[in-house]
Amino acid sequence: MSVKPMLPIGVIADMICQELGDNKFLKKALILQYIVLGQQKMHLLLNKDVTIKSEVIPLNSDLQFELPCDFIYETKIGIKRGNNIAVLKQNRYFERQPKVLNDTQTLGDINNVLNFSYPDNQTDFAYDCYFYNPFRCGEYLGGYYGAYGCGYSNDYYNIKDGVLNISTYLPNDEDTELIIEYKSDGISGGLAFVPNIAFLALRAFAKAMYNDEGVDGKFTQVWESEFKTIKRMQNWVDIEVIANLFAR
Amino acid sequence: MKKSIFVELIFLKIYGGRPSTDFSVLKPDIEAYLPAAVNYALTKSFYIQKNTERNGDIPTDFYHTFTNLPILKDSTRNNRKYVNMPATLVSMPGNNGIRMVMDNCETVYTPLGDAQLANIDYWLNIMTSEKFYNLSGKKLYIFNSGIVEKLKLTMIVTPAELSDDEELPIPAGLENEAIDMAYEFVTGIRSTPVDRKIDTRDLN
């Protein structure tokens, strides 16, 4: 799967300003707001390529973490050190008490993944379980986070009452960080980039909003047709996925 | 057209090139009216361009660039960052006198209207990669600027603060109109009363 090209929203707004003849960008702030609203509207109906993002969460010692403000539900949670990521398994019954137990076994298990020394008979590495569209405190990290050296560990996580609990101690290491991949509501965690395929749709949406068009407006129709195109492209199943299904 | 030439032309038009001690209109009087004439020409050019090319653009050689403007913090407005305007801005609709605001990393800032200031904190949390400015009086406030230290500002300076050798920001084709306006204004001024009495006192 190739890396999806991303486009800053400011670039789309700049182009619309030029089309409107606004060389001093007096309308750019308003256009940016329309683009954000368009992305949010489109976001509701699209699949993971535009709606999944990853966020690095600051570490703490009691192993309970606040979730990002645009969190809807998680898709994957991992712990990263260096180039390796240990992906946690979900356990709906797991609940960490406020008092943390000293469980050195769980730390040893996760260290196996992070040091790339997982026992051969328990090999559960999945090299393609990268974290998609990652951010750290609003900074876009680019590409796929941990695309190499990613593996599932035997440690658990659970989300209860809006708090993420994990079952393992975290390695005492400055390089270690916790990352969560989740379904986002699209904008409230900060929107800096949108996929290139969304360019025409967002441009049409912003122009239709700016022109205050109705359903028969020129750009409203462009927006609808582009949105349908994106949905069709997003629902396209890779031939490798079908091949893997039949191979089982 | 240079500022001194503009003034000289009006002077020439009033007195026909014959210097006299009876002049009632002096060059400072013409210079005082200059901003009004230039603002009229600039704003007219702005609307002509808006109606024809749909962009309201002004020739870029009229803009002055001020660099290395230090960024300060306004304690009266929640420590918002701002820079002091380095010169008086020409008063055009929609702050069109400002061409561009950039920081020392060459990032261009987006202008914010006063209506957009009402909910700017909401949008700043979303549009984390965009940088904004808002002009309020003599202060230019900046938002989402990050750790930049200096600002670069490109703007049209009001003619009152230009030196004699600097170009006036009058678009081509509108010079005559501006000269005529200034001429009509200064020739309409009431002159000093004529001293017809022959004595040792000279009112003039």
Chai-1 contact restraints between the chains, C-beta under 6 A:
chainA,res_idxA,chainB,res_idxB,connection_type,confidence,min_distance_angstrom,max_distance_angstrom,comment,restraint_id
A,G10,B,E130,contact,1.0,0.0,6.0,A-B,restraint_1
A,G21,B,R54,contact,1.0,0.0,6.0,A-B,restraint_2
A,G21,B,N55,contact,1.0,0.0,6.0,A-B,restraint_3
A,N23,B,N55,contact,1.0,0.0,6.0,A-B,restraint_4
A,N23,B,D57,contact,1.0,0.0,6.0,A-B,restraint_5
A,F25,B,T110,contact,1.0,0.0,6.0,A-B,restraint_6
A,L26,B,G94,contact,1.0,0.0,6.0,A-B,restraint_7
A,L26,B,P111,contact,1.0,0.0,6.0,A-B,restraint_8
A,K28,B,T110,contact,1.0,0.0,6.0,A-B,restraint_9
A,A29,B,T110,contact,1.0,0.0,6.0,A-B,restraint_10
A,A29,B,L112,contact,1.0,0.0,6.0,A-B,restraint_11
A,A29,B,Q116,contact,1.0,0.0,6.0,A-B,restraint_12
A,L32,B,M127,contact,1.0,0.0,6.0,A-B,restraint_13
A,V36,B,I126,contact,1.0,0.0,6.0,A-B,restraint_14
A,G138,B,T128,contact,1.0,0.0,6.0,A-B,restraint_15
A,I187,B,I126,contact,1.0,0.0,6.0,A-B,restraint_16
A,G190,B,T128,contact,1.0,0.0,6.0,A-B,restraint_17
A,L191,B,I126,contact,1.0,0.0,6.0,A-B,restraint_18
A,A192,B,T128,contact,1.0,0.0,6.0,A-B,restraint_19
A,A192,B,S129,contact,1.0,0.0,6.0,A-B,restraint_20
